[in-house]
């Protein structure tokens, strides 16, 4: 994560559209429209309908929910917080940017 964030810091913000997973779940149509707008691509109603139909037909956890614990991997919250602090701050900023646009 650190190397990626270092590299991203050298790139213009306009080069990428960071899309929070939460937005795909909470507002799939608005998010897909924003992605197509960003890419300057036409989103047809047929394509949008197929995407939304697929999303409806494939709900999260339809095959069961995966449950993991930090302990089973020898990790602690403190270690995760420390090792991924920059990445979490980056993703928090991405979430904030999407909320501001909504």
PyMOL commands that set and color helices and strands:
alter all, ss='L'
color gray80, all
select helices_A, chain A and resi 2-8+13-15+21-26+28-38+45-57+71-73+77-83+85-101
alter helices_A, ss='H'
color red, helices_A
deselect
rebuild
show_as cartoon
